[in-house]
C-alpha cells in the first residue's frame, strides 16, 4: 500500500522543517514550498493527495491558493494551518474548500488526524479553535439595588 502524498506549504523554514519531519512519520512528503504561488505550481506538478498549507504566506496566502486550486478542480484535499485559533478564520478556510483547519501549536496531535479525516471526506477542526461567542467578554451592567 502506498503512502498518502502530502505537499507542505509553510513560509517559516524552521516550522516547515518541523512539520515535514512530523508528516514524514506517516505520509510521503512530496514537496515543501514557501509561498502560495509556489504552492499552486507544485500542486499542479506533483499532484498530491493532500495539501497542508499555512494560511498566512507571501505572494499568495493559503486561502487564495486553495481557492485557485479548487477552481482548477485539483483532486487534492486541503488542510490549512494557522497560529490564530479564531473560529471565523476556520470558517473562512472551510468556505474556501479546506477539509481541515489546524492550529499550529497543536499540529503534533491534530495534523495527522486532519489529513486522515480529509482523505475520508470528513472535516476536521482543532479543538483549540475558540468559538466566536467566547472571543469577546460579555460586558455586564452591575447595578446595586
N, C-alpha and C positions, 0 to 999 in steps of 0.2 A: 504494500500500500504506500502510495507516495504522500509526502508531507504537504500540508497546505502551504501554498506560495504566498508570502507576505511582502509587500512593498512598504517601506517605512519612510515617512517624510517628517523630518524634525530639523529645525534650523540651529539648534544649540548642539555643537559637536559632542560635548560630554554627555548630555541627555540622549543624543542619538546613539552613542556607543552603549550606554546602559540599556536602552530599550532594545537595541539589536541583540545584545547578549541575552537579555531576558526572553525575547521572541525565539531566538535560535534554540532554546531548550525544548521547544515543542513544535516549531514551524520552520520552514525553509525561508530565510530572509533572502529574497531575490535582488534587492537593491535598497540603498539608503540615499535619499536626496535631501537637500537643504532648503528648498523653496517650492512654492506652488507651481511655478512654470515648469521646473524640472520634474515635479510630481506628475503633471499631466503628460509630459513627454515620456517619462519612464513607464507610466501605466499603459500607454499605447504600445510601447515597445515590448515590455516584459509580460504583459497580460497576467497580472497576479490574481489570485483568488480573493485576497483581501488587501485593502489599502488601509494602513494605520497612519493618520496624519494629524499633526499639530494644527489647531485652529488658527493660531497666530503665526504666520510665516511671511517672509518678504516676497515681493514681486507679485504674489497671488496668494491670498490666505487660504487655509484649508477648506473653509466653507465654499468659497468660489471655485476652487479646484474640483471639489466633489460635484458641485452643480454642473460644471463643464463636462466632467467625465460621464455623469448621468445623462446629460443631453446627447452625448456621443454614444449612448447605450453600452457603456462599459459593463461587462459581466461581473466585475468585481463588487464585493461587499465593502462597505466603508465604516471604519471605526475612527472617531475623532477624539483627540486628546486636548485637554485644556488645564491650565493651572487654576482657572476660575470655576468654582463649583456652583455657579448660578443656574437655576432651573431654566430661565429664559434663554440662556445660551445653548443649553442642551436641547430645548425645544426647537431652536433655530437650526441646530445640526440635524435633527430628525426631519424637519420640514424640507431641508436641502437634500435629503436622500441618504443620510447616515443610518446605519443599523445599530451603532453603539456610540456611547459618549462616556469617556473615562477621564476622571480627574487624575492628573499626572502623579500626584503623591500616592495614589492608590493603584498605580499601574502594576505593581508587583502582585497584587491579589486580584485585580479586575481585568487586566488586559486579555489574558488567555480566555477567560470566561466570555468576554465581549466578542472575541473573534469566533469562538465556538457557537455562540448564540446567533451571530450574523450568518454563519455558514448554514445554520438550520432554519433560516428565515425568521428569526426572532430578533427582538430589540433588547438592548442592554444599557442600563444607566448606572453609573457608580452610586452606591448608597450615600456617598459623601455629598451628593448634589443637594443643595439647600432649596426647598420649595420657596417660591416667590413670596408666599404669605408669611414666611418666617424671616425673610431677609431684613425687614424693616420693623423695628419695635413699634408696637401699637402705643400711641400716646393716650393716656387716660387722664381724665379730669378728676382730680381728687378734691372734693369739696367737703368741708365739715358741715355736719347737720346738727 
